[in-house]
Amino acid sequence: MSTSSADLPIDETSRARLADEGLRLAVVDRTDPAAYEAWFRAETRGFHDAAPSPETIAQRHRGLEADRRLVGVFDDTAGIPEQPVATTICWPADLTVPGRRAVPAWAVSGVTVSPTHRRRGIARALMEAELRTALALDLPAAMLTVSESTIYARFGYAPAAFARDLTISTRRVRWTGPVPDGRVRLVTAEQMRDDGPAIVERVRLGRPGEMSYAGHLWTRQLGLGPGDKDAKKLRIVRYDDADGTPQGFAVYDLTMDPADFADHELKVRTLVAATPDAYAGLWRYLLEVDLVSTVTAHLRPVDEPLRWMIDDFRAVRVNELDHLWVRVLDVPSALGARSYGEPGRLVISIDDPLGFAAGTWAVDVDAEGEATVTATDDPADVWMTVNALGSLYLGGVPARTLIAAGSLTGDAERLDRMFRAPVEPYLSIWF
């Protein structure tokens, strides 16, 4: 990156567009406590959260990472003019791609527009500004996790990694999976704050779709984030292998049924395992906690092997959701950063209404799975929208699915042989 994300000027195209509406687009001074408080209150309001306390705001401000870029849209005629009527917070983060490698991407978060200012083109101006900002920072892709799945396709994003919520009836199941060699230990959040990042990092490059993270995104998983009302309910276990090396951890809480003390629900908030042994050890522990009849787990990978480790496959109910959305901006850099499953040459024509990724591109893959991507005038083998490219990028969405959806035409079989990843993409956090 040639410029710090926090120091880059505001996007002039979107600034001028909003100025015509009597609105002001600006980068918020993240070092100014008053400016941060006004921005944070607006973001909190946008997600219908309770108003944060001054203590929570101060703690969040102290923990704000230096690379966070806060943007607000201001209306000087609004009832609270110092608070923006729309917000974003963005930063550069490494996105894991096929081949146990990562590409720098623009993480887009905190997208809100006040209900008093809907239908004025604010969201479009904000989202397009962030895409141009990402390109100005030499970032080949943007990514986000979405609260609404109907908004972001118009800006070229598409779902690229999915997740599942699990509900397990523990009274119906018996563990039939591997018997772990290590040991599960109850630990404190403070212990995991120090021990956990190394485990997360060992896992991250093994799964396309995972991203680098620290700070608030890490501590909130442990109940150490400011203002976490559920912190006192959390329990944390760590799995140490036979040599005593920490290889995984789980964070969970318990909810009692007032009518039956033996009918608790155990909610898994986070489970990270760097080895198969740690995975088996943590899940067996969670399924065998006394006085629990139901275990629920949010945001688990679609290829979760748990159902093959218990004796009743149907005791696990599954609900799938779209999670990580990706937007490719620089085609040669993005496609050249990942590995491929088959050597050869594939010419791809991309339609991008915003122009960032539009063109015809030759993807030449060598015997080691490394690609060189160049613009070409050769006839295309495949035609696709930029949204289809985003879904294909991490290797988790089959080309034949996108052909059925009408967003791709051409040689889908060869495209799948080259693009499909051996590991299903997955992102283990919200951001």
DODOSE-688353 format. One line per field, with one value per residue (C-alpha): chain; x negated, y negated, z negated; residue number from 1. Coordinates in nm, 3 decimals, always signed. Layout:
// residues N
unit: c(A, ...) .
px: c(X, ...) .
py: c(Y, ...) .
pz: c(Z, ...) .
pos: c(NUM, ...) .
END
This chain:
// residues 431
unit: c(A, A, A, A, A, A, A, A, A, A, A, A, A, A, A, A, A, A, A, A, A, A, A, A, A, A, A, A, A, A, A, A, A, A, A, A, A, A, A, A, A, A, A, A, A, A, A, A, A, A, A, A, A, A, A, A, A, A, A, A, A, A, A, A, A, A, A, A, A, A, A, A, A, A, A, A, A, A, A, A, A, A, A, A, A, A, A, A, A, A, A, A, A, A, A, A, A, A, A, A, A, A, A, A, A, A, A, A, A, A, A, A, A, A, A, A, A, A, A, A, A, A, A, A, A, A, A, A, A, A, A, A, A, A, A, A, A, A, A, A, A, A, A, A, A, A, A, A, A, A, A, A, A, A, A, A, A, A, A, A, A, A, A, A, A, A, A, A, A, A, A, A, A, A, A, A, A, A, A, A, A, A, A, A, A, A, A, A, A, A, A, A, A, A, A, A, A, A, A, A, A, A, A, A, A, A, A, A, A, A, A, A, A, A, A, A, A, A, A, A, A, A, A, A, A, A, A, A, A, A, A, A, A, A, A, A, A, A, A, A, A, A, A, A, A, A, A, A, A, A, A, A, A, A, A, A, A, A, A, A, A, A, A, A, A, A, A, A, A, A, A, A, A, A, A, A, A, A, A, A, A, A, A, A, A, A, A, A, A, A, A, A, A, A, A, A, A, A, A, A, A, A, A, A, A, A, A, A, A, A, A, A, A, A, A, A, A, A, A, A, A, A, A, A, A, A, A, A, A, A, A, A, A, A, A, A, A, A, A, A, A, A, A, A, A, A, A, A, A, A, A, A, A, A, A, A, A, A, A, A, A, A, A, A, A, A, A, A, A, A, A, A, A, A, A, A, A, A, A, A, A, A, A, A, A, A, A, A, A, A, A, A, A, A, A, A, A, A, A, A, A, A, A, A, A, A, A, A, A, A, A, A, A, A, A, A, A, A, A, A, A, A, A, A, A, A, A, A, A, A, A) .
px: c(+0.000, -0.135, +0.068, +0.202, +0.573, +0.644, +0.456, +0.603, +0.829, +1.201, +1.318, +1.388, +1.650, +1.881, +1.806, +1.927, +2.233, +2.343, +2.262, +2.525, +2.772, +2.662, +2.463, +2.098, +1.883, +1.576, +1.312, +1.367, +1.068, +1.017, +0.783, +1.053, +1.260, +1.562, +1.558, +1.525, +1.810, +2.042, +1.949, +1.981, +2.321, +2.443, +2.311, +2.465, +2.798, +2.781, +2.771, +3.051, +2.820, +2.872, +2.707, +2.349, +2.232, +1.956, +1.728, +1.792, +1.726, +1.401, +1.284, +1.369, +1.189, +0.876, +0.876, +0.936, +0.667, +0.451, +0.545, +0.921, +1.066, +1.389, +1.612, +1.932, +2.197, +2.306, +2.620, +2.574, +2.954, +3.011, +3.143, +2.803, +2.572, +2.249, +2.356, +2.325, +2.639, +2.440, +2.123, +1.857, +1.543, +1.287, +0.933, +0.689, +0.687, +0.537, +0.792, +0.694, +0.724, +0.666, +0.308, +0.244, +0.174, +0.341, +0.427, +0.468, +0.832, +1.043, +1.262, +1.582, +1.788, +2.017, +2.231, +2.535, +2.774, +3.016, +3.384, +3.436, +3.210, +3.312, +3.363, +3.111, +2.830, +2.619, +2.549, +2.445, +2.212, +2.057, +2.008, +1.866, +1.635, +1.497, +1.428, +1.236, +1.051, +0.950, +0.807, +0.622, +0.462, +0.362, +0.596, +0.722, +1.046, +1.302, +1.499, +1.778, +2.016, +2.374, +2.674, +2.895, +2.829, +3.019, +2.799, +2.449, +2.484, +2.546, +2.190, +2.033, +2.016, +2.130, +2.141, +1.812, +1.806, +2.105, +2.165, +2.406, +2.585, +2.611, +2.865, +2.774, +3.002, +2.742, +2.982, +2.997, +2.626, +2.330, +1.974, +1.832, +1.546, +1.175, +1.066, +0.847, +0.495, +0.481, +0.671, +0.947, +0.884, +1.106, +0.919, +0.987, +1.053, +0.730, +0.535, +0.693, +0.627, +0.258, +0.268, +0.542, +0.395, +0.121, +0.387, +0.598, +0.295, +0.213, +0.565, +0.605, +0.403, +0.553, +0.901, +0.989, +1.217, +1.052, +0.906, +0.643, +0.781, +0.684, +0.790, +1.165, +1.253, +1.045, +1.125, +1.501, +1.492, +1.368, +1.615, +1.342, +1.493, +1.623, +1.992, +2.037, +2.343, +2.292, +1.929, +2.004, +2.189, +1.905, +1.697, +1.377, +1.199, +0.861, +0.742, +0.378, +0.227, +0.038, -0.278, -0.095, -0.084, +0.241, +0.409, +0.765, +1.026, +1.401, +1.609, +1.963, +2.241, +2.531, +2.899, +3.125, +3.481, +3.667, +3.899, +3.622, +3.272, +3.149, +3.257, +2.986, +2.892, +2.519, +2.441, +2.104, +1.987, +1.643, +1.458, +1.110, +0.907, +0.562, +0.553, +0.807, +0.731, +0.820, +1.140, +1.253, +1.154, +1.343, +1.660, +1.672, +1.641, +1.919, +2.160, +2.106, +2.151, +2.394, +2.747, +2.746, +3.006, +2.928, +2.605, +2.625, +2.334, +2.343, +2.128, +1.975, +1.817, +2.036, +1.806, +1.823, +1.737, +1.922, +2.217, +1.980, +1.850, +2.180, +2.415, +2.729, +2.675, +3.026, +2.969, +2.797, +3.022, +2.854, +2.940, +2.715, +2.647, +2.444, +2.163, +1.858, +1.919, +1.626, +1.578, +1.287, +1.139, +0.799, +0.835, +0.465, +0.361, +0.657, +0.651, +0.272, +0.260, +0.434, +0.343, +0.536, +0.623, +0.530, +0.275, +0.387, +0.513, +0.858, +0.977, +1.242, +1.461, +1.595, +1.887, +1.856, +2.102, +1.876, +1.579, +1.321, +1.284, +1.430, +1.235, +1.111, +0.838, +0.617, +0.545, +0.237, +0.175, -0.151, -0.210, -0.254, +0.084, -0.060, +0.122, +0.021, +0.317, +0.306, +0.547, +0.608, +0.800, +0.831, +1.179, +1.324, +1.385, +1.610, +1.829, +1.936, +2.051, +1.816, +2.052, +1.992, +1.618, +1.654, +1.839, +1.582, +1.278, +1.235, +1.320, +1.641, +1.920, +1.946, +1.954, +2.252, +2.451, +2.373, +2.464, +2.805, +2.836, +2.758, +2.447, +2.197, +2.177, +1.909, +1.679, +1.798, +1.628, +1.281, +1.351, +1.441, +1.136, +0.916, +1.099, +1.256, +1.065, +0.998, +1.111, +1.452, +1.419, +1.520, +1.492, +1.520, +1.606, +1.835, +1.672) .
py: c(+0.000, -0.338, -0.544, -0.493, -0.419, -0.667, -0.948, -0.913, -1.207, -1.148, -1.024, -1.333, -1.178, -1.077, -1.395, -1.608, -1.389, -1.423, -1.795, -1.840, -1.694, -1.938, -1.668, -1.653, -1.342, -1.343, -1.129, -1.142, -1.235, -0.910, -1.083, -1.331, -1.181, -1.404, -1.326, -0.954, -0.960, -1.129, -0.874, -0.576, -0.685, -0.713, -0.366, -0.214, -0.377, -0.248, +0.113, +0.054, +0.116, -0.043, -0.380, -0.313, -0.446, -0.708, -0.441, -0.203, -0.477, -0.575, -0.212, -0.153, -0.471, -0.373, -0.035, -0.168, -0.035, -0.289, -0.156, -0.209, -0.467, -0.620, -0.798, -0.989, -1.172, -1.485, -1.696, -2.034, -2.077, -1.749, -1.743, -1.629, -1.784, -1.665, -1.302, -1.166, -1.044, -0.762, -0.576, -0.331, -0.197, -0.025, +0.110, +0.331, +0.698, +1.013, +1.244, +1.610, +1.743, +2.095, +2.213, +2.123, +1.762, +1.428, +1.119, +0.772, +0.665, +0.369, +0.476, +0.271, +0.251, +0.028, -0.063, -0.257, -0.517, -0.698, -0.622, -0.999, -1.010, -0.707, -0.719, -0.999, -0.796, -0.804, -0.430, -0.423, -0.720, -0.562, -0.216, -0.341, -0.574, -0.277, -0.085, -0.378, -0.417, -0.051, -0.096, -0.410, -0.193, +0.071, +0.328, +0.578, +0.672, +0.557, +0.773, +0.746, +0.948, +0.838, +0.779, +0.758, +0.969, +0.751, +0.440, +0.516, +0.702, +0.370, +0.269, +0.585, +0.790, +1.152, +1.428, +1.620, +1.807, +1.958, +2.071, +2.289, +2.268, +2.604, +2.726, +3.057, +3.267, +3.409, +3.660, +3.839, +3.869, +4.078, +3.983, +4.221, +4.004, +4.020, +4.041, +3.735, +3.777, +3.438, +3.259, +2.999, +2.731, +2.454, +2.123, +1.755, +1.497, +1.325, +1.647, +1.691, +1.330, +1.419, +1.783, +1.765, +1.551, +1.805, +2.076, +1.853, +1.775, +2.146, +2.200, +1.890, +1.979, +2.326, +2.203, +1.967, +1.691, +1.644, +1.301, +1.149, +0.975, +0.852, +0.585, +0.552, +0.828, +1.067, +0.957, +0.948, +1.324, +1.372, +1.138, +0.879, +0.617, +0.303, +0.311, +0.687, +0.766, +1.142, +1.148, +1.294, +1.589, +1.703, +2.013, +2.087, +2.418, +2.475, +2.800, +2.892, +3.180, +3.470, +3.256, +2.974, +2.739, +2.537, +2.644, +2.512, +2.340, +2.292, +2.010, +2.089, +1.993, +2.177, +2.089, +2.267, +2.376, +2.251, +2.551, +2.812, +2.760, +3.060, +2.893, +2.629, +2.496, +2.466, +2.198, +2.226, +1.876, +1.966, +2.291, +2.285, +2.603, +2.616, +2.999, +3.280, +3.401, +3.060, +3.049, +3.389, +3.307, +2.980, +3.108, +3.419, +3.202, +2.968, +3.249, +3.425, +3.135, +3.242, +3.097, +2.992, +3.113, +2.885, +2.747, +2.467, +2.333, +2.020, +1.957, +2.297, +2.415, +2.586, +2.889, +2.935, +3.305, +3.323, +3.525, +3.807, +3.819, +3.903, +4.197, +4.006, +3.796, +3.649, +3.519, +3.220, +2.962, +2.726, +2.376, +2.225, +1.855, +1.640, +1.481, +1.335, +1.126, +1.043, +0.779, +0.809, +0.476, +0.549, +0.868, +0.942, +0.888, +1.073, +1.377, +1.387, +1.412, +1.751, +2.100, +2.317, +2.683, +2.746, +2.598, +2.435, +2.114, +1.971, +1.642, +1.470, +1.177, +0.976, +0.736, +0.472, +0.179, -0.025, +0.041, +0.157, +0.519, +0.493, +0.643, +0.965, +1.143, +1.440, +1.663, +1.874, +2.139, +2.334, +2.690, +2.567, +2.394, +2.042, +1.796, +1.505, +1.281, +1.032, +0.827, +0.980, +0.942, +1.319, +1.474, +1.551, +1.904, +1.777, +1.468, +1.357, +1.068, +0.922, +1.068, +1.417, +1.356, +1.265, +1.590, +1.797, +1.625, +1.830, +2.157, +2.237, +2.173, +2.406, +2.244, +2.461, +2.290, +1.951, +2.072, +2.172, +1.827, +1.658, +1.474, +1.691, +1.864, +2.073, +2.358, +2.420, +2.760, +2.622, +2.321, +2.549, +2.769, +2.461, +2.248, +2.489, +2.509, +2.839, +2.674, +2.506, +2.130, +2.013, +1.702, +1.764, +1.409, +1.118, +0.783) .
pz: c(+0.000, +0.095, -0.152, -0.503, -0.488, -0.768, -0.590, -0.241, -0.145, -0.103, +0.234, +0.442, +0.674, +0.390, +0.195, +0.486, +0.541, +0.178, +0.172, +0.442, +0.187, -0.083, -0.262, -0.364, -0.322, -0.545, -0.708, -1.085, -1.297, -1.485, -1.735, -1.848, -2.134, -2.063, -1.690, -1.762, -2.013, -1.763, -1.494, -1.730, -1.858, -1.499, -1.409, -1.723, -1.644, -1.288, -1.412, -1.665, -1.960, -2.300, -2.346, -2.465, -2.800, -2.815, -2.966, -2.676, -2.422, -2.593, -2.606, -2.242, -2.145, -2.338, -2.166, -1.814, -1.583, -1.402, -1.055, -1.099, -0.860, -0.987, -0.736, -0.799, -0.600, -0.782, -0.749, -0.915, -0.928, -1.116, -1.470, -1.602, -1.341, -1.503, -1.454, -1.100, -0.925, -0.763, -0.855, -0.745, -0.910, -0.690, -0.711, -0.518, -0.621, -0.476, -0.313, -0.280, +0.074, +0.215, +0.182, -0.184, -0.099, -0.154, +0.046, -0.108, -0.094, -0.205, -0.498, -0.486, -0.805, -1.009, -0.707, -0.830, -0.694, -0.922, -0.853, -0.825, -0.518, -0.313, +0.065, +0.119, +0.276, -0.041, -0.056, +0.309, +0.264, -0.046, +0.103, +0.431, +0.237, +0.044, +0.365, +0.511, +0.182, +0.192, +0.540, +0.429, +0.160, +0.420, +0.268, +0.528, +0.351, +0.096, -0.145, -0.399, -0.614, -0.567, -0.788, -0.476, -0.167, +0.081, +0.071, +0.191, +0.521, +0.697, +0.603, +0.742, +0.423, +0.411, +0.150, +0.158, -0.176, -0.351, -0.708, -0.902, -1.233, -1.411, -1.664, -1.828, -2.049, -2.288, -2.446, -2.112, -2.046, -2.153, -2.060, -1.797, -1.674, -1.755, -2.118, -2.178, -2.318, -2.485, -2.758, -2.780, -3.044, -3.176, -3.137, -3.189, -2.919, -3.018, -2.956, -2.613, -2.523, -2.533, -2.417, -2.154, -1.874, -1.800, -1.756, -1.531, -1.316, -1.273, -1.141, -0.926, -0.615, -0.595, -0.509, -0.217, -0.341, -0.680, -0.751, -0.975, -1.280, -1.625, -1.872, -1.933, -1.685, -1.895, -2.249, -2.193, -2.123, -2.479, -2.645, -2.701, -2.473, -2.643, -2.726, -2.669, -2.880, -2.838, -2.954, -3.297, -3.142, -2.920, -2.984, -2.796, -2.749, -2.587, -2.432, -2.495, -2.300, -2.459, -2.471, -2.650, -2.348, -2.316, -1.992, -2.020, -2.231, -2.261, -2.409, -2.519, -2.757, -2.918, -2.937, -3.187, -3.123, -3.434, -3.415, -3.407, -3.546, -3.344, -3.020, -2.968, -2.625, -2.560, -2.301, -2.126, -2.041, -1.909, -1.840, -1.687, -1.640, -1.481, -1.468, -1.414, -1.767, -1.912, -1.705, -1.836, -2.192, -2.205, -2.040, -2.257, -2.566, -2.453, -2.367, -2.700, -2.945, -3.217, -3.247, -2.880, -2.630, -2.337, -2.192, -1.938, -1.738, -1.525, -1.218, -1.155, -0.826, -0.570, -0.567, -0.946, -1.011, -1.344, -1.211, -1.117, -1.477, -1.648, -1.614, -1.509, -1.197, -1.222, -1.573, -1.409, -1.242, -0.997, -0.879, -0.611, -0.560, -0.327, -0.526, -0.351, -0.040, +0.191, +0.459, +0.701, +0.812, +0.968, +1.171, +1.243, +0.881, +0.728, +0.958, +0.961, +0.582, +0.548, +0.665, +0.914, +0.942, +1.305, +1.546, +1.867, +2.020, +1.968, +2.117, +1.907, +2.010, +1.714, +1.718, +1.441, +1.460, +1.230, +1.459, +1.204, +1.318, +1.669, +1.957, +2.106, +1.913, +1.990, +1.690, +1.764, +1.497, +1.481, +1.358, +0.998, +0.998, +1.022, +1.248, +1.466, +1.553, +1.840, +2.046, +2.388, +2.712, +2.753, +2.775, +2.433, +2.305, +2.028, +1.986, +1.639, +1.425, +1.167, +0.904, +1.043, +1.023, +0.655, +0.583, +0.775, +0.629, +0.309, +0.482, +0.299, +0.551, +0.855, +1.196, +1.292, +1.014, +1.163, +1.511, +1.376, +1.221, +1.553, +1.433, +1.623, +1.961, +2.127, +2.029, +1.674, +1.643, +1.712, +1.494, +1.202, +1.252, +1.227, +0.969, +0.721, +0.391, +0.209, -0.118, -0.147, -0.211, -0.557, -0.773, -1.146, -1.260, -1.187, -1.116) .
pos: c(1, 2, 3, 4, 5, 6, 7, 8, 9, 10, 11, 12, 13, 14, 15, 16, 17, 18, 19, 20, 21, 22, 23, 24, 25, 26, 27, 28, 29, 30, 31, 32, 33, 34, 35, 36, 37, 38, 39, 40, 41, 42, 43, 44, 45, 46, 47, 48, 49, 50, 51, 52, 53, 54, 55, 56, 57, 58, 59, 60, 61, 62, 63, 64, 65, 66, 67, 68, 69, 70, 71, 72, 73, 74, 75, 76, 77, 78, 79, 80, 81, 82, 83, 84, 85, 86, 87, 88, 89, 90, 91, 92, 93, 94, 95, 96, 97, 98, 99, 100, 101, 102, 103, 104, 105, 106, 107, 108, 109, 110, 111, 112, 113, 114, 115, 116, 117, 118, 119, 120, 121, 122, 123, 124, 125, 126, 127, 128, 129, 130, 131, 132, 133, 134, 135, 136, 137, 138, 139, 140, 141, 142, 143, 144, 145, 146, 147, 148, 149, 150, 151, 152, 153, 154, 155, 156, 157, 158, 159, 160, 161, 162, 163, 164, 165, 166, 167, 168, 169, 170, 171, 172, 173, 174, 175, 176, 177, 178, 179, 180, 181, 182, 183, 184, 185, 186, 187, 188, 189, 190, 191, 192, 193, 194, 195, 196, 197, 198, 199, 200, 201, 202, 203, 204, 205, 206, 207, 208, 209, 210, 211, 212, 213, 214, 215, 216, 217, 218, 219, 220, 221, 222, 223, 224, 225, 226, 227, 228, 229, 230, 231, 232, 233, 234, 235, 236, 237, 238, 239, 240, 241, 242, 243, 244, 245, 246, 247, 248, 249, 250, 251, 252, 253, 254, 255, 256, 257, 258, 259, 260, 261, 262, 263, 264, 265, 266, 267, 268, 269, 270, 271, 272, 273, 274, 275, 276, 277, 278, 279, 280, 281, 282, 283, 284, 285, 286, 287, 288, 289, 290, 291, 292, 293, 294, 295, 296, 297, 298, 299, 300, 301, 302, 303, 304, 305, 306, 307, 308, 309, 310, 311, 312, 313, 314, 315, 316, 317, 318, 319, 320, 321, 322, 323, 324, 325, 326, 327, 328, 329, 330, 331, 332, 333, 334, 335, 336, 337, 338, 339, 340, 341, 342, 343, 344, 345, 346, 347, 348, 349, 350, 351, 352, 353, 354, 355, 356, 357, 358, 359, 360, 361, 362, 363, 364, 365, 366, 367, 368, 369, 370, 371, 372, 373, 374, 375, 376, 377, 378, 379, 380, 381, 382, 383, 384, 385, 386, 387, 388, 389, 390, 391, 392, 393, 394, 395, 396, 397, 398, 399, 400, 401, 402, 403, 404, 405, 406, 407, 408, 409, 410, 411, 412, 413, 414, 415, 416, 417, 418, 419, 420, 421, 422, 423, 424, 425, 426, 427, 428, 429, 430, 431) .
END
